[in-house]
């Protein structure tokens, strides 16, 4: 069970090298990346904008407090008017209550629509994953996809709910507050504005460094998720081989790496918070000293100084929050970038080629088919080459070959799990590229060598082969697969089989997968060694029932056992990616030494001896 380091595994277009730097393709700016969320935010823009305006008003109310304080100090306090002081205190209380109510209203306005944005993005991601080609899933670790669908989307929702709003709110508040400060005393205002330039430079530097650390951390979370998922699904292997300690060490190593990256983020954030806190505080202290001297000299009223300092203190939170907001924005930009890395992957091309040639009961044809896996080197040997094969209508053909000869790959080309590199495949004269994929996959039914069941009932797993099948058809399919054991389960066909069907034996899972492939009485049937996990007696019973299904279908069956080969009318021998012989089982036994070897298990020396007789 492999574990991968986020710094070296190619799971997407933007990865980090061993030094933690971005590779050749640099990411777009955070702002441009976050703008890609607009199509999802647009339906709720009215409520979000209303919430932002309310938050701006609530925040700006805080700037009224210093003005009220100035009036109290220069008016009722100076005039020794208790009634005026109580009036001012009541006004301050009213402003505080109004501010609290407005912030509460803002939260109520955005909670539901932003949860809807997250749900819509997750639904789009899931839908897109279903439409991506199999080659994409061959390249991407499942944990990376899971982390994008869960952790990353949660970060995006939190950004829309808080940082995005308060970047605007605090920006407006800081601008209004500074304008008030300059209006009250322009000299003191300039003192407080002095740290602006170094703060901008520090924020720019922080943004770049934090973006790199954030990307590295979120990739490492994906790798950690992959390890957890693999360990849970492979728990029987881990326990069976006593590998729990090595797996725990691998998990600990990845956790330690992630911890180190999070500490890098914490150090960066601590640094900018220290600077953002220190410089304004130093400027405030300088303004306090200068203002006190001016009050002592009579150049400034005490109320004005109180109002000035109160306004400056009211701006402490908007200024000090810049570090947190920038950090959360960078994390959201990274999460958005990771989300769209998947969404930008091209789906299976829905277009079909114009139909050519005449249609008829021509069966399944491979004409000059060659195939190379999409991630293979251009100069590498194709997995399949020059495949010419005709499975006549209503015929069953067995596909036989040594391990690695390309049998499974060839069967995967029929329903277009992969597209041929050259040549073409036809079903009853129709090029499969001229058939919409949805229609093609109703014409062709498959049973894979490694059966996969879902966390659903027995009936739901079988019905994946034909969603409109009747209960009678389900029972017939279970009968063909000799899956009568389902009636002994606690709830019969309504029994939940659990994740991956691990509550069932390998043979039981294989029989349910076979039932799934035949339930819809498909026109074309592709079976990849469908009986490998069955005992001899069950295999014989399944074969007897399967003959009736095969009689009504055009079938291609990958076979390793002579008993499975005998289900077929003819046999095709696949060797090193090419069809080297076609004939009946008995014909190939007479004419092909390789076929005899595969069927009898004789050694190479025995084959050479037989060839010289």
Secondary structure as UniProt FT lines:
FT   TURN            6..8
FT   TURN            18..19
FT   HELIX           30..35
FT   TURN            36..37
FT   HELIX           38..41
FT   HELIX           42..44
FT   HELIX           45..72
FT   HELIX           73..77
FT   TURN            78..80
FT   HELIX           82..131
FT   HELIX           134..139
FT   HELIX           142..147
FT   HELIX           148..152
FT   HELIX           153..158
FT   HELIX           159..163
FT   HELIX           164..184
FT   HELIX           186..193
FT   TURN            194..195
FT   HELIX           196..233
FT   HELIX           235..240
FT   TURN            241..242
FT   HELIX           244..297
FT   HELIX           302..343
FT   STRAND          364..371
FT   TURN            374..375
FT   TURN            378..379
FT   STRAND          384..391
FT   TURN            393..394
FT   STRAND          396..401
FT   TURN            403..404
FT   HELIX           407..414
FT   TURN            415..416
FT   STRAND          422..427
FT   TURN            428..429
FT   STRAND          430..431
FT   HELIX           432..434
FT   HELIX           437..443
FT   STRAND          444..447
FT   HELIX           458..463
FT   TURN            464..465
FT   TURN            467..468
FT   HELIX           471..480
FT   TURN            481..482
FT   HELIX           484..488
FT   TURN            490..491
FT   HELIX           492..494
FT   HELIX           499..501
FT   TURN            502..503
FT   HELIX           506..518
FT   TURN            519..520
FT   STRAND          524..528
FT   TURN            530..533
FT   HELIX           536..550
FT   TURN            551..552
FT   STRAND          554..558
FT   HELIX           562..565
FT   TURN            566..567
FT   STRAND          570..575
FT   TURN            576..577
FT   STRAND          578..583
FT   HELIX           585..591
FT   HELIX           593..600
FT   HELIX           604..612
//
